[in-house]
Amino acid sequence: MPVAARNDPYRNFRFRVDIDGVSVATFSEVTISDTTHDVIEYRWGDMEPTMYKMNGLIKHANLSLTSGVTDNLDLYNWHKDIGDGKINSSRKKVQVTLLHEDGKDGPQWTFANCWPTKYTAPVGSAKGNEFAIEKLEIVYERIERSK
């Protein structure tokens, strides 16, 4: 009897982030938040006491990217462009790819029409010895998963 191939879960520390096709390797954490479908309850006529449930709006929580602070201003400038009113020209595609232990691509999430909604600058402490961390929260209109 042939032995079934193992299908181990992916590790959460091996991933790649691409923004508009450019690989950005500086992220230490990526949080893919919830996607929910609103439920619309509808009573059909006045004879049946049963509520029918239909799907409503799809809501996406923000995508969160965390990275150590470097001299690169690309993420900050992306957020600044939104504040300067360049929303339509600043929408980008973001892809998050989990990697196999051998480095090959695994499952991938693609986020459409993304733009940063919140930038969090690092907090300093004279008592600390950690890396300075900045965080970017990104809104998006659609998510698709492949693999």
C-alpha positions as CSV (number, residue, x, y, z in Angstrom):
1,M,0.0,0.0,0.0
2,P,1.5,3.4,-1.0
3,V,2.3,5.8,1.7
4,A,0.4,9.1,1.4
5,A,2.6,12.2,1.0
6,R,2.8,14.4,4.1
7,N,1.0,17.7,4.0
8,D,2.5,19.6,6.9
9,P,1.2,23.1,7.7
10,Y,3.4,26.1,6.7
11,R,5.5,27.9,9.3
12,N,4.4,31.5,9.9
13,F,7.9,33.0,9.9
14,R,8.8,32.4,6.2
15,F,7.0,34.8,4.0
16,R,7.5,37.3,1.2
17,V,5.6,40.6,0.6
18,D,5.4,42.1,-2.9
19,I,4.0,45.6,-3.4
20,D,3.1,46.3,-7.1
21,G,5.4,43.4,-8.1
22,V,8.4,44.6,-6.1
23,S,9.6,42.2,-3.3
24,V,9.9,44.0,0.0
25,A,11.9,41.8,2.4
26,T,12.0,44.1,5.4
27,F,8.8,43.0,7.1
28,S,9.1,41.2,10.4
29,E,5.3,40.7,10.7
30,V,2.3,40.5,8.5
31,T,-1.2,40.3,9.9
32,I,-4.0,39.3,7.5
33,S,-7.2,40.2,9.3
34,D,-10.7,39.0,9.0
35,T,-13.0,39.1,6.0
36,T,-16.7,38.9,6.9
37,H,-20.0,38.8,5.0
38,D,-22.8,40.8,6.5
39,V,-26.1,38.9,6.9
40,I,-29.4,40.4,5.9
41,E,-32.4,38.8,7.5
42,Y,-35.5,38.9,5.4
43,R,-39.0,37.8,6.3
44,W,-40.9,36.5,3.3
45,G,-44.6,37.6,3.4
46,D,-46.5,37.4,6.6
47,M,-47.4,33.7,6.8
48,E,-44.1,32.0,7.6
49,P,-42.4,32.8,10.9
50,T,-39.0,31.9,9.4
51,M,-36.3,34.5,8.6
52,Y,-34.4,34.1,5.4
53,K,-30.8,35.0,5.4
54,M,-29.1,36.6,2.5
55,N,-25.5,37.8,2.0
56,G,-24.9,41.5,2.3
57,L,-21.7,43.6,2.1
58,I,-18.3,42.1,2.4
59,K,-16.1,43.8,5.0
60,H,-12.3,43.5,5.2
61,A,-10.3,44.4,8.2
62,N,-7.0,46.1,7.6
63,L,-3.8,44.4,6.5
64,S,-1.0,45.2,8.9
65,L,2.7,45.3,7.9
66,T,5.4,45.7,10.6
67,S,9.1,46.4,9.8
68,G,12.3,47.6,11.4
69,V,13.1,51.2,10.7
70,T,15.7,51.8,8.0
71,D,16.7,54.7,5.8
72,N,14.2,53.6,3.2
73,L,11.2,56.1,3.0
74,D,9.1,54.2,0.5
75,L,6.4,53.0,2.9
76,Y,6.3,56.4,4.7
77,N,6.0,58.3,1.4
78,W,3.2,55.9,0.3
79,H,1.3,56.9,3.4
80,K,2.2,60.6,2.9
81,D,0.9,60.5,-0.7
82,I,-2.6,59.6,0.6
83,G,-2.5,62.6,2.9
84,D,-1.5,64.8,0.0
85,G,-4.7,63.7,-1.9
86,K,-3.1,61.2,-4.3
87,I,-5.4,58.4,-3.4
88,N,-6.3,57.0,-6.9
89,S,-2.7,57.1,-8.1
90,S,-1.5,55.5,-4.8
91,R,-3.6,52.3,-5.0
92,K,-1.4,49.3,-5.2
93,K,-1.5,45.5,-5.3
94,V,0.0,43.7,-2.3
95,Q,0.8,40.0,-2.3
96,V,1.8,38.0,0.7
97,T,3.3,34.6,0.0
98,L,4.1,31.9,2.6
99,L,7.3,29.9,1.7
100,H,8.0,26.2,2.0
101,E,11.0,25.2,4.2
102,D,13.0,24.9,1.0
103,G,12.1,28.5,0.0
104,K,9.6,27.7,-2.7
105,D,6.4,29.6,-3.0
106,G,3.4,28.3,-1.1
107,P,0.0,29.8,-0.5
108,Q,-0.4,33.4,-1.7
109,W,-2.9,36.1,-0.7
110,T,-3.4,39.0,-3.2
111,F,-4.9,42.2,-2.0
112,A,-6.4,44.6,-4.6
113,N,-6.6,48.4,-4.6
114,C,-4.6,48.8,-1.4
115,W,-3.6,52.1,0.2
116,P,-2.2,52.9,3.7
117,T,-4.7,54.2,6.2
118,K,-2.4,54.4,9.3
119,Y,1.3,54.8,9.9
120,T,2.7,54.2,13.3
121,A,6.2,55.6,14.0
122,P,8.6,53.9,16.4
123,V,8.6,54.6,20.1
124,G,12.0,55.1,21.7
125,S,13.1,54.1,25.2
126,A,16.5,54.7,26.7
127,K,16.1,51.4,28.7
128,G,15.4,49.3,25.6
129,N,17.6,47.4,23.3
130,E,15.1,46.3,20.7
131,F,14.9,47.4,17.1
132,A,12.9,50.5,16.2
133,I,9.7,49.3,14.6
134,E,7.2,51.1,12.3
135,K,3.8,49.8,11.3
136,L,1.6,50.4,8.3
137,E,-2.1,49.5,8.2
138,I,-3.4,49.0,4.7
139,V,-7.0,49.0,3.5
140,Y,-8.0,46.9,0.5
141,E,-11.1,46.2,-1.6
142,R,-10.6,42.5,-2.4
143,I,-8.6,39.5,-1.3
144,E,-7.9,36.3,-3.2
145,R,-6.0,33.3,-2.1
146,S,-4.2,30.9,-4.4
147,K,-2.9,27.4,-3.5
